[in-house]
Amino acid sequence: MEKLKDDVAGVLGEVLHDGATLAVGGFGLSGIPADLIEAVRESGVRDLTVVSNNMGVDGKGLGILLESGQVRKVVASYVGENRLFAQQYLAGELEVEFVPQGTLAERLRAGGAGIPAFYTRTGVGTVVAEGKPHEEFDGELYVRERGIVADVALVHAHTADTEGNLVYRYTARNFNPVVATAGRVTIAEAEVVVGVGEIDPNLIVTPGVFVQHLVQARARVKDIEQRTVRPRREPVATGA
């Protein structure tokens, strides 16, 4: 099957539907599949459950799906950078399931590995664990968490070959690898697409077996949520 596609809208139209669960890689605005998120917005699908570390910021990243009213539920670990997210949640317009960040990553990894559930101490004794089964191991209490399998997973890679083998760059190697394995159908966008055999096998993070569709990402300015820099120090003059 030819994985490299030109028609993003056509690919999404085949696999995405109202009420679907969508897992999305990235962390804030770092390493997000921006082209694919925009294509989801243009598709017009509704009542989505979105699984992602967070929902981007207002007007950028997954925030654009909140603005278009296409999201019914969010499974995330953080909401602090998106005012609209907070407004919709507090107004009862958006269902939110908060998950500790490490637990969210493990739930995605478990889903991709075919593990239906696992136990963790994280969240025991808090609202995160309410209503969930508990078990004691070696004298410690653990809460059971379910693995996550999404209908569609969207990820961003720096380099891919035409078989869908993916390499991530720097901070973009965040939630993308675990999201890539957790989708029944995974669509990847890549900044650089090369032929089979042109990527050193030792550098491949996500094997192509997990990726069903691949698109070339458009060149774009990469947004930064909060640019923080230190004052430049002037060189200290030294005497002769």
N, C-alpha and C positions, 0 to 999 in steps of 0.2 A: 504494500500500500504506500502510495506517495504521501509523505507526511507534510511536506512543505506546501503551503497553500497561499494563494493570492487573495482569495475572497474571505476575509475574516467574518463578515456578516453572514455569509453562507454557511460557514462552519458552525457558528453559534446558533444559527437558525435550525440546524439539524439536531443539536444536543441540548439546547437550553429551552426551558418551558416555564410557564407561570407556576409558582410554588416550589421551584427547584432550590436545592441547597448548593451554594456556590462557595468554594474555598479559594481564597486569594492570598498569594504570597506578598512579601514586602513587610516593611516595618516603618510605620509612618508614611513618609514619601520615598523612602530608600528601597530601591529594588522592586517597586510596584510595577505590575503589567499595565502601564497607563493606556496603551493602545487598546488592549483587550477590555479594560474597564469602560473606555469610551464606546467600544462596540456593543457592550452589554446595555449601556444607556440607550444607544440608537436602536437596539432590538425591540425595546418597549416591553420586555417581560416584566411581570409584576409579582408581588408577594414573595420576594426572594428571602431566603435565609442565608445570610452572609457570615462565613466563618473567616475571621482574619484577626491578626493581633490587635489592630485598631482600624478606625474608619477614615484614615487620612485626615485632612483638614477641610475647613469650609471651602467649597469650590474646587478642590483638588483631590486627586486619588478617588477613593471610594466615597468621599464626600459628595461627589456629583450624583451618585445613585440615591443618596438621601434627599438631595435637592429635587430630584425627579420623582420622588415618592415611590420608588420601585422596591424598597426594602421593607419587609414585614418584621424580621427578627435578625438580631445581630448576636453572634457568639464571639466574644472578644475579651481581652484582658485589660484594655485601657481605652478611655474615651476623652482624655483631658485636652486634646488639641482641636476638638470639633464642637463648636457651640451649637450648631444645628442638631447634632447627635444628642447633646444633653437636653436641648429644648424638646425634641420629639419624645425622648425617653420620659422626661418629667411630665409631659402632657399626656402620657399614656398612648401616644401614637405609634410607638416603636417598642417591641418586646426585646429585652436585652438579657442575655445570659452571660454573667461575668465569670471568667475562668482564670485562675492564676496562670501567669505566663508560661511557666515551665510545664504545668499540667496541660495547657492548650497545645503546646508543641508535642508533648507525649501522646495526647489523644489523637492528633493527626498522624504521628508516626505509627502508633498502634493500628489505626485504621488502615494505613497503607501496608502494614505487615500482616494483616489478616487477624489481628488480635482484638477480640470483641470488647474486652474490658481489662482493667488492671487496678491494683490498689496503690494508694499513695498516702503519706501522712500529711501532705500539704492540704490545708483547709479544714482539717479535723477540728471540731469545736467552734467553727464559724458558720455563717449563713451559707457558705459555699457547699457545705456538706449536708445541709438540711434535706431530709427526704431521701437520702442516698444510702444504700446498704453499707454497713461497717463490718469489719472483721478484725480480730486481734491476732497479731503475729509476734511471737517472742516478747510478749508482754506489752506491746505497743498497739494502739488503735489506728486502723487505716480506713480510708474511705474508698469506695469503688467508683471508678470513673469509666465511662464508655469511650471506646475508640470512635473516631469520626471518619465516616466515608461520605464524601460529597458527590453529588450528581456530576458536577463539573468543577475542575480545578484550573485556575489561571495562574501562571507563573512568568517571571521575567528572568532571563539569563543573559549573560554577556555574550557567550559564544555557544553556538549549536552546530552540529552537522545535520545533514539532511535525513539522518535516521533518528533524530531527536535526542541524541546524547547532549547533555547540557553541562556548561561550565559557568559558575557564578563569579562575580568580581567583588572583592572586598566586602563592604557591609551588605551588599545585595544578597550575600549568602546568609540570609537570616531565616525567615520562615519558608522561603521558596523550596528548599529540598524536601521538607516534610509535606508541604502542600502538594508538591508534584506527585507524590506517591499515594495521596489520599483521595484522588479523584477517580470515579468510574471512567470518566473521560478527562484527560488532561490536555490543555492547550497551552503551549509555550510561545512567548515572543522572545526573540533574540536580537541583540544589536548587530552581531556578526554571524553570518551563516556560511559554513564551509562544506566542502565535500566529505564523504565518508572516508575515514582514515587520516584526515588532516588534524584531528585532535589527538594529542598524546593520551592514550588510554588511562595513564596514571593520573591525569588531571580531571577526568570525567567525574562529576559529583552525582548527577542523576542519569542513570542508564536510559537509553532510548526506549526500552521496553515499557517504561511508565508513561511515555508521551505518545499520544495518538495524533496530534496535529501541531504544526509549527508554522509561525508566521514571522516575517521580517519586521522588526520594530522600526518605527520611523525615528529619524534623528530629531531630537528635541532637547531643550534645556532641562537639566535635571534639577527639580525644585528642592530647596532645603527648608525644612520647617522653621528652624530657629538658627540663624547664622550667628555664631559666637566666635569672636576673634580677640586675641590679646593685643594690646598696644605694641606697636613696633618699637623695639629698643634701639636707641641711637648708639652707634659705636662709641666706645670710650676712647678719647684721644690719649695717647701715651707720649711722654716726653722723649726727646732724642737722647 
